[in-house]
């Protein structure tokens, strides 16, 4: 009837083996009145006295399980349970991140490329969650970049972040502007891309303890402004060199040229080393922000002045009992004491192979309704698995 040498039959058997297992009731055999274990129905007819066409007058609705995937989130364990929170942060150009007063990460790339960084940190499950991020767009003392070219310009900054507990950047965050420029007054006095000496940048004192746990924002802080990618942009996409294990490509904020050291791979610009200074960068710190962040989940944020505010502090406090993520479902499954094991076809004895083919024959010649009546709700016909796979 069936031969183990047939490759097509081996494929079909592999497809249907799972159905053979789940079709058998817990005791290993069918319920009373059903066909005996491994036996084909008499003269090919359906089991349990069903009609020749397989009809029993009962409508069987087959439902497939569905899984809702939230790949960017983790479920929330019961209150008071410590957990590891992961996430991604993108800042144009450089950021430092604190959680509940502890420094978690610094962006290894200070200018370009515009990379996203993967972060991971612990939360005790009891304290409020306090996020503090410093994000800084590169600007010279004039407020301009590319000042050693004939086309100096004012850049723009942006911050975007998503965390596995459901926390994301948006207008709920607070901002404090540290550096701003060139000022309107200096522009009125003649500051321009061709007259940088007239430009003035102002610097405010950072609030004491702003990165720490328990800090409260006051009237000096403002609500974050949301921007779109069309307004703020994604910048220069990073690339990971698998051969050299480095992140590229870095350019000079003064000349706009690729840094000469190491071909601009895992190097940063400094005034002391304008050709580049080597830095250690992990692959998880050289991510394309568009591949790990989405405007459908989080927002690009900055202060109200996207271009002239160059260094901005961001804070967000999330109450410990806030449900910003997905609650972990309670597992009420019965603990199994036995485990069925899938086996390779070639390891079956002749007796076992006979049972497999007999079970396949039952599946092939039994209607869905009759199969459910005889073997339970897990029964599926042979053709069901052929179509499914």
C-alpha positions in Angstrom: 0.0 0.0 0.0 2.7 2.5 1.0 6.5 2.0 0.6 9.2 3.6 2.6 11.3 3.9 -0.5 8.9 6.4 -2.1 10.2 9.9 -1.6 6.8 11.5 -2.1 5.2 9.2 0.4 8.0 10.0 2.9 7.2 13.7 2.5 3.5 13.0 3.0 4.1 10.9 6.0 6.3 13.6 7.6 3.4 16.0 7.0 0.8 13.7 8.5 2.8 12.2 11.4 1.7 15.0 13.7 -1.9 14.5 12.8 -1.6 10.7 13.5 -0.3 11.5 17.0 -2.8 14.1 17.9 -5.7 12.0 16.5 -5.0 9.3 19.1 -6.8 9.9 22.4 -4.7 10.1 25.6 -5.1 6.4 26.2 -3.4 5.5 22.9 -6.6 4.1 21.3 -9.9 5.5 20.0 -12.9 6.0 22.2 -15.4 3.1 22.6 -17.1 2.4 19.3 -14.3 3.9 17.2 -12.0 1.9 14.8 -9.3 0.0 16.6 -5.8 1.5 16.8 -4.1 1.4 13.5 -7.0 -0.4 11.7 -8.7 0.7 8.5 -12.5 0.9 8.4 -14.2 -2.1 7.0 -14.4 -2.0 3.1 -13.2 1.5 3.1 -16.3 3.0 4.7 -16.4 5.6 7.3 -16.3 4.6 11.0 -19.1 4.6 13.5 -21.9 3.9 11.1 -21.6 7.1 9.1 -23.1 7.5 5.7 -21.0 6.4 2.7 -20.5 10.1 1.7 -19.0 10.8 5.1 -21.9 12.9 6.2 -23.3 12.7 9.8 -25.6 15.7 9.6 -23.3 17.6 12.0 -21.5 20.8 10.9 -17.9 20.9 12.1 -16.2 24.3 12.3 -12.5 24.2 12.1 -10.6 27.0 13.8 -6.9 27.7 13.5 -5.0 29.2 16.4 -3.9 32.8 15.9 -0.9 34.5 17.6 -0.6 38.2 18.0 3.1 39.1 17.7 4.5 42.2 19.3 8.1 41.8 18.5 9.1 45.2 19.9 7.6 44.6 23.3 7.9 42.1 26.2 5.0 41.2 28.4 4.7 42.7 31.9 5.2 40.2 34.7 3.2 40.5 38.0 3.7 43.7 39.9 6.9 43.9 42.0 8.7 41.4 39.7 12.1 42.6 38.5 12.7 42.6 34.8 15.2 43.3 32.1 14.1 46.1 29.7 15.6 46.3 26.2 15.2 48.9 23.6 16.7 51.0 20.8 17.8 54.7 20.8 18.5 56.9 17.8 19.8 60.4 18.2 21.1 62.8 15.6 24.0 63.0 16.4 25.1 61.8 19.9 23.3 60.7 23.1 23.8 59.6 26.7 21.1 57.6 28.4 20.3 57.1 32.1 17.6 55.0 33.7 16.6 55.7 37.3 19.9 57.6 37.8 22.2 54.9 36.4 24.1 55.6 33.2 23.1 52.8 30.7 24.7 53.8 27.4 26.6 56.3 25.4 26.5 56.6 21.6 29.9 55.5 20.4 29.5 57.6 17.2 29.6 61.3 17.8 28.6 62.6 14.4 28.0 60.3 11.5 26.8 57.7 10.6 23.4 58.2 12.1 23.1 54.9 14.0 20.6 53.4 16.4 22.0 51.7 19.5 20.5 48.7 21.3 20.3 49.0 25.0 19.5 46.7 28.0 18.9 47.5 31.6 17.3 46.2 34.8 14.2 47.5 36.5 13.3 46.4 40.1 9.6 46.2 39.3 8.8 48.5 42.2 10.3 52.0 41.6 8.9 54.5 39.1 10.7 54.2 35.8 12.6 57.4 35.0 14.2 57.9 31.6 16.8 60.6 31.1 18.5 61.2 27.7 20.9 63.9 26.6 20.8 64.3 22.8 23.1 66.6 21.0 23.2 67.7 17.4 26.7 68.7 16.3 27.3 72.4 16.1 30.5 74.5 16.2 30.8 77.6 18.4 28.9 79.4 15.6 26.0 77.0 15.5 27.0 75.9 12.0 28.5 72.6 10.7 30.8 72.1 7.7 32.4 75.4 8.4 35.6 74.5 6.4 33.6 74.3 3.2 32.0 76.9 1.0 28.5 75.7 2.2 28.4 75.9 6.0 24.9 75.0 7.2 22.8 74.7 10.3 21.9 71.1 11.0 19.0 69.6 12.9 18.7 67.2 15.8 16.2 64.5 16.7 15.6 61.8 19.2 13.6 58.5 18.8 13.5 55.6 21.1 11.4 52.5 21.8 11.6 50.2 24.9 10.3 46.7 25.4 8.1 47.7 28.4 6.0 49.8 25.9 7.7 53.2 26.6 8.3 55.2 23.5 9.3 58.8 22.6 6.4 61.3 22.1 4.9 64.5 23.4 4.7 63.0 26.9 8.4 63.6 27.3 9.8 66.9 28.7 12.7 68.9 27.2 15.3 71.4 28.5 17.4 73.3 26.0 21.1 73.6 26.9 22.6 75.2 23.8 20.9 77.4 21.2 22.3 79.2 18.2 23.0 81.1 16.3 20.7 83.5 18.1 18.2 85.7 16.3 20.0 88.7 17.6 23.3 87.7 16.2 21.7 87.0 12.8 20.3 90.5 12.9 23.8 91.7 13.6 25.2 90.0 10.5 25.7 86.3 11.4 25.4 84.1 8.4 27.0 81.1 6.6 29.6 83.5 5.2 30.1 85.5 8.3 30.5 83.0 11.2 32.4 85.3 13.4 29.3 87.3 14.1 27.3 84.3 15.2 26.5 83.7 18.9 25.5 80.5 20.7 23.9 80.6 24.2 24.4 78.0 26.8 22.1 77.3 29.8 23.2 75.6 33.0 22.0 72.0 33.2 19.5 71.5 36.0 21.2 69.9 39.0 20.5 66.2 39.3 18.4 66.0 36.2 19.6 62.5 35.4 18.8 61.2 38.9 15.9 59.2 40.3 13.4 61.4 42.0 14.1 64.5 39.9 11.0 66.6 39.1 10.8 68.8 36.0 9.7 72.4 36.6 8.6 75.4 34.5 12.0 75.6 32.9 11.2 72.4 31.0 8.8 72.3 28.0 6.7 69.6 26.3 8.6 67.7 23.6 7.6 68.6 20.0 6.9 65.7 17.7 8.3 65.6 14.1 8.0 63.3 11.2 10.8 61.6 9.3 10.1 63.9 6.4 10.8 66.9 8.7 13.8 65.6 10.6 15.2 62.9 8.3 17.1 59.7 9.1 20.5 61.0 8.1 23.4 58.9 6.9 22.6 55.2 7.1 25.3 53.2 9.0 26.8 50.0 7.6 28.5 47.2 9.5 31.7 45.9 7.9 31.6 42.1 8.8 35.2 41.6 7.7 36.7 44.4 9.7 34.0 44.4 12.4 33.6 48.1 12.4 30.9 50.7 11.8 31.0 53.1 8.9 31.1 55.5 7.4 32.2 58.5 9.5 32.6 61.9 8.0 34.1 65.2 9.3 31.6 67.8 10.7 34.1 70.5 9.4 34.9 69.3 5.9 32.1 66.8 5.2 34.7 64.4 3.8 35.1 60.8 4.9 37.6 60.5 7.8 40.9 59.1 6.5 41.7 56.9 9.5 40.5 53.3 8.8 38.5 54.5 5.9 36.1 56.2 8.3 35.1 52.9 9.9 34.6 53.0 13.7 36.3 56.3 14.0 35.1 59.7 15.3 36.2 63.3 14.6 38.0 65.3 17.3 39.6 68.7 17.1 42.9 67.0 18.2 42.6 64.2 15.6 40.7 65.7 12.6 41.6 62.6 10.5 39.8 60.4 13.0 40.2 58.7 16.3 39.5 55.0 16.6 36.6 53.9 18.9 35.2 50.5 19.9 31.8 49.9 18.4 29.7 46.8 18.7 27.4 45.6 15.9 24.4 46.3 18.2 25.5 49.9 18.3 25.7 50.3 14.5 22.0 49.6 13.6 20.0 51.2 10.8 17.4 53.2 12.8 14.8 52.5 10.1 15.1 48.8 10.6 14.5 48.8 14.4 12.2 51.9 14.9 8.9 52.8 13.4 6.8 56.0 13.3 3.8 53.8 13.8 5.0 53.0 17.3 7.1 56.0 18.4 7.7 59.6 17.4 10.7 61.6 16.5 11.0 64.4 19.2 13.0 67.5 19.8 12.5 71.0 21.3 10.3 73.5 19.5 13.3 74.7 17.4 14.5 71.7 15.3 17.5 73.5 13.9 18.9 76.1 16.4 18.5 74.1 19.6 21.6 71.9 19.5 21.9 70.2 22.9 18.6 69.1 24.5 17.8 67.1 27.7 14.9 64.7 27.7 13.0 63.2 30.7 10.0 60.9 31.2 8.7 59.4 34.4 6.5 56.3 34.1 4.6 55.3 37.3 5.6 51.8 38.6 2.0 50.6 38.2 1.4 52.0 34.7 0.4 49.4 32.2 2.3 50.6 29.1 3.0 47.1 27.8 1.3 43.7 27.4 0.3 41.8 30.5 1.9 38.4 30.7 -0.9 35.7 30.4 -1.4 33.3 33.2 -0.3 29.8 32.3 -3.0 27.3 33.4 -1.8 24.4 31.3 -1.7 21.0 32.9 1.8 19.8 33.6 2.6 16.9 31.3 4.0 13.7 32.7 4.9 12.1 29.4 6.2 13.4 26.1 5.6 11.9 22.6 8.7 12.0 20.5 8.9 12.4 16.7 11.0 9.7 15.1 12.7 9.4 11.7 10.9 7.2 9.3 13.8 4.9 8.8 13.9 4.0 12.5 10.4 2.5 12.5 10.0 -1.3 12.7 7.8 -3.0 10.1 5.0 -3.3 12.7 5.3 0.4 13.5 5.3 1.4 9.8 2.2 -0.7 9.3 0.4 1.3 12.0 1.5 4.6 10.4 0.2 3.6 7.0 -3.0 2.2 8.5 -3.6 5.5 10.4 -2.9 7.4 7.2 -5.5 5.3 5.4 -8.1 6.2 8.1 -7.3 9.9 7.7 -7.6 9.5 3.9 -10.9 7.8 3.9 -12.6 9.4 6.9 -14.6 12.6 6.8 -13.7 15.5 9.1 -17.1 15.1 11.0 -16.7 11.3 11.5 -13.1 11.7 12.5 -13.9 14.3 15.2 -16.7 12.0 16.4 -14.4 9.0 16.6 -11.1 10.6 17.7 -11.8 14.0 19.1 -11.5 17.7 18.1 -7.8 17.4 17.1 -8.6 15.1 14.2 -7.8 16.4 10.7 -8.2 14.6 7.4 -5.3 13.6 5.2 -6.2 16.2 2.5 -6.2 18.9 5.1 -2.5 18.5 5.7 -1.7 18.2 2.0 -3.4 21.5 1.3 -2.0 23.2 4.4 1.6 22.3 3.7 
